[in-house]
Amino acid sequence: MKVDKMLSSDIGSMPATTEPDVIYAGAQKAGTLLPLLNIGVDEYAGFSDAVVSAYADKVRAGVDVPNYPQFRDMNEMFIKLMQGVEKAGGALYAAGSIKPIQGASIPEVDVIRRESANVRALSGREKVRLKICVTGPYTLASFFQAKTPGLYKELGNVLSGILTASLFKTRYAEVAHVCVDEPVLGFMNDPLLDFGSDGREALRAAWDKVCRTASVRGIETSIHLHNTSENLFWEVEPLDTVASHVGDPMYTSESTRHQLEEKDKNIWAAVGVTQFDNLIHMHYHTEGFEGEMPEKIAETWTGMKKGRIDPYIFLEEQGTMEKRLSKIMEFFGAERVTYASPECGLNSFPDYGVAVECLRRSAAAIKKQGLG
């Protein structure tokens, strides 16, 4: 499924612009009638304003298909939308059948749907296109006391239900892309994923269920990984695009190029480093610093918090992102690179404005390479 034009996007998270208590309380009231009944109006308004303004900032930064602004823990926010899940000893366990809470949808997406006319006006676009990120069934299962093949399938069904309730298309905005985020996958040997095992097939089926929920509605799909050593994702038929982090071997692998052609899938290019500690490390390494780097990073954070050090100096330049993207496009062919973005979310950034600037630079780099 080759493409005519590469688009810019982002992974989702941003530094909070509102107190966490307001964000979490407001999210609980989104998608309910409580604000209309004058219950929790202030919390909901604070949450809604934060989501709308951050989403509009992403659009104004030049991002073609921004993810909803994610200010909350990516795991907890989906667990809270499920019934049949209880916690004991720091771990989760299934208390009967796990299902979505009736009518459950993603609160941040509810806000953008409700405020789509306002979002459009603030963004200055004729119609805004939204990316939805869902925490994947493998990552969510890792928080449970007992992982089983049945748990993967159950979580896949639950996520499909939440996603179904979240998808929308209005006059001013629409969901254009759905991404399954699996940051835990591949970092340890998991017997449940042995070749030929029930667990492996169950996880593939769970991913298939989530992706197909979007694809049958004409919505593009992707998976975002932090490690690509486990290659089961290639077997998910309704999955369109695969994304990972800067420096992942996937981006220079002949095997990846072969899989893209054989499975008719595309690549999501990671163009910018987003772990701010890594950016600080890279900056001082380039300057020739030879001291103890952990201490230097800690000192830098203290300096930024006290206003003595400008955090913008650690951002990668647009040209660096352009070169990184150019290599990926040259290796796979421009027609196989559907999306590009910074490698991950930006919640590790020290300041909201610095995060927006990162998005602006990446979007500009992607636009320039796309036109080239």
N, C-alpha and C positions, 0 to 999 in steps of 0.2 A: 504494500500500500504506500507507494511513493507519493511525495507531496510537492506542490508547486511553490509553497512559500513557508519559510521557517518563521515561527512566532516566538515572542518572548513571554516568559511567565515567571513565577516564583514558587518557592516551596510552601510558604505560608506564614510562619511565625514572625512576629515583630516585637520589639521592646514595648512594654505596656505604657500607655499614655494616661491611664486611669488607675486608681487604686484597685488592687486585686480583689478586695472584698466587694467592691461595686461591680466588677466584671463578673465574678462568680454568682453573685446574687441576681444580677440582671439577666444572666444567661438562663437561670432557672425559671425566669418569668417569660422569656421569649417563647413564642409559639403557644401561649396560653391566653386566656381572657382576663387575667389578673390586671394588666395595665389598663384595660378598658373599664374595669370595675374600680379603678382608682386605688389599687392595691400594689404597693411596691413600685410606684410610678418613677420615683427618683432613681432607684437602682436600674430599672429597665432603661430609662432615658440615658443614664450614664453609659451603660453597656452599648446601647444602640448608637449613640453619638460616636463612641470610640470606634465601633466597627465601620460605620459609614464614612467617617473622616479618614480612617486609615486606608480603607479600600479606595476612596477617591484619590488619596495621595499616591497609591500604587499606580493608578491609571494615569495621573498627571505626571508621574515619573517616566511614563512611556511604556509601561508594561502592557502587552497586548491582551493577555488573558490572566489577570491576577487571581491568586488563590484568596479565599476569604481570609481576613486578618485573624490570625490565631494567637490569642493572648493567654489561653489556658493550656494545662497539661494535656497533651494529645491522647494519652491513654485514658486518663480519668474522665475526659469529656464524653467519650463514647461509652465507657462503663456506666456512667450515670444515666444513660438513655436505655439501659437494659433492666429487665426484671428477672428474678431467678438467680441473681448473683449476690453472694454474701461474703463477708471478710472475716477471717479468723487467723490469728497469729501472723499478721502481716501479709497473708496470701489470700487469694480469692478462691472460692469454690462454688460449684453449681448446686443450688438448692432446688432441685427439680429442673424443669425445662427452662432454658434461657430464651427469652423473647424480648422484642422491643417493647418499651412502655407504650401503651396505646397512643397512636398519633405522634410518636417521637420523631423528631427531625432535628437537624443540626441548628442550634440557636443562631449562630452567626449567619447562616444561610437564610434563616427566617427573616432576620433583620434586613438583609439585602433585598429579599423578595418584597417585604412590606414597604421598604423605602426605595424601591427601584427608580421611581421618578426623581427623587431627591438625589440619589446616587448618580443618575444620568446627568442631572443639571450640574452637580459639583464636578463631575469628571470631564464634562465638555464633549463627550462622545455621543454620537447618534444613538448607539445601543451598546451597553457594556456586556462583556462576555466573562463569565465567572468560572473559575476552576474550584472544584471541591476535592479536598483531601480527606480520606478516611483512614484511620489506623487499621492496619491489616489484621486478619485473623491469627496469623502466626505470632505477631507481636503481642496482641491481646492475650492469647493463650499462655504466653510465657509468665503471666502474672497469676495463673491459676495453680493451685496446689497439685493438681493432677492433669497433665496434658494427655489427651486421647484423640484418636482419629475422629471420634464423634464430636468432640469439642470444636475441632476445626470447622466441621460442617455446620455445627450449630451456630458458631460465631459468623460464618459466612452468610447464613440465612438471616441472622439478626442485622448484620451490616447492610445486607440487601434491602431489608425492610426499612431501615433508617434512611438509606439512600433514596429509595422510592418516594418516601415522604418529603425528601429535601429537593428533589429535582423540580425545576420550574422553567417556564418561558413566558415572559410578559412582554408588553409593548416596548419596555425600556431596558430590560435585562434578561439574560438567559444563562443557564448552566451549559457550558460548552465543553468541559473536560472533567473527568473524574480520575483521580490518582489514588492508588492503594499504597500506603506508606508502611514499609517493613524494615525498620532500622535494626531489628534484632537478628534477622535472618543471616545465616552464614558465618557467624562468629564462633560457633562451637559445633562439635560433632553431635548430631542429633539422631539417635537410632530410629526415631519415628519417621525420619525422612530417608531411610535406607531404600535403595532401588527395589522396586517390587513390593514395598510394604503398603499396608492399608493407610498408614499415616500420610505417606507421600501422595497417594491418590486422593485422600480426603482433603489435603491442603490445596492440591490442584483444583479440585472441585469447588472448594470454598472461594478461591480466587476467581474461578470461572463464574460463579454465581454473582459475585460483586460486579465484576467487569461487564457481564452480560446485562445486568440491570441497566447499565448506562448505554451499552452498545446497541441494544434493541430499540433505543430511543434516538439513535443517530448521534450519540455523544461519544467523543473520543475518550480513550482510556490509556493509563500508564501505570507503571509500578516504580516507586522510588526506593532504592536500596542503598545501604551503606557498605555492603559487601556482596560481591557477585560470585563468590566461589560456589554457592549452591545454585544450580542452573535450572531448577524445576520451572521457573517462570516462563521459559521458552515454550512450554507445552500448553500454555493457557491461550486457547484459540481467540477469544474476544479481546485479548490484550494487544494494544496497538504499539505502545512505545515503552522503552526501558531507559531508566535514569539511574545514575550513581553519582559518586563524588569525584572531585578533581583528583587526578592521579590514579584512579581505579584502573587496573589492567584491562578492564573491558574496553576502554577507549582506544587501545592500541593493539587489540587482539584480532588475529586473522579468524579465530573461531567465532568471535562476535560478528564479524563481517559476513561469514558464511551463514550463521544463524539468522541474521536479518534477511538475507535473500531467501533462505530455505523456508523460514516461517512467515515471510512477508511482514516483517515488523520494522519499526523505526527506532532511532536513537534520540535520546534527550541529552543535549550537550550541557555539561557542567562547566561554566565559564569563569566562576569566581569562588575563591575560598571564603568561607563564612564563619569558621570557628575563630573568634577574635583573638584568642591566645595564640593561634597559629599565625595570624596576621602580624601580631606583635613580634613573635619569634622571627618571622621572615624579614621584617623591617630591620631589626637589630642585626640579624645575620648578614644582610646585604651591606649594612654599615660597617661590618667587620668586628662587631662586639665579640669578645673572647672570654667574658666572665661567666658566672653561673646564670644560665638563662632563666630557670624558675624564679630565682630571686628578682631578676630584672623584670620579668613579667609582672610579678606581684607589686613591685615598686611602680611600675607603669600604671597599673590599675588604681593605685592610691593617688598617683599624680593626676589621672584623668578625673577621678571623683572630686578632687580638690580644685580642679580647674587649672592646674599647672601644666598639663600636657594636653595638646590638641588631639583628640581621637581620630580626626580626619586624616592625619599623616600616615596612619596604618592601612588605609584603604588601598586596594589594588587599583592601578590606573586603568582607564578604559582601554588603552593600547594593549595592556597585558591580557585583558579579557578577549580582545579581538584576535590576538595571536593564538590563544588557546582554542578558540572556536574555529579559527581557520584551519588548524591542524586536524581537528575532528572532522570538519566538512571535507577536507581533502582526502582523509583516510577512508571515510565511508561513502563519500559522494553527497553533494548538497541535497539531493532528492531524498536521502534517507534521514536527514536531520530535521525532525518536525518541530521541536521546541528547544529552547536554550534558556538557562537561568543561572543564578548563583547556585552553588551545590546543595545548600540546605537552607533552613529557616534562619532568621536573623535575630532570634531572641537572645543570643549571646552578645549582641552589640551593646556598647555602653550607653548609647543615646539613640533616641528615635530618629533624629535628623540624620545621623550617620547611616542608619539602616536605609532610609529613603534615598540618600545619595548613592549607596551601593546599588540599589535597584535602578537608579537613573543611569549610572555608568554602564551597568550590564545591559539595560534595554537599548542604550545608544550603540553599544558594541555589537549587539545582535542585529539591530537595524542596519548598521553599516555593512556588516558581513552578508546579510541577507540581500542587500541591494547589489553587492559586489559580484 
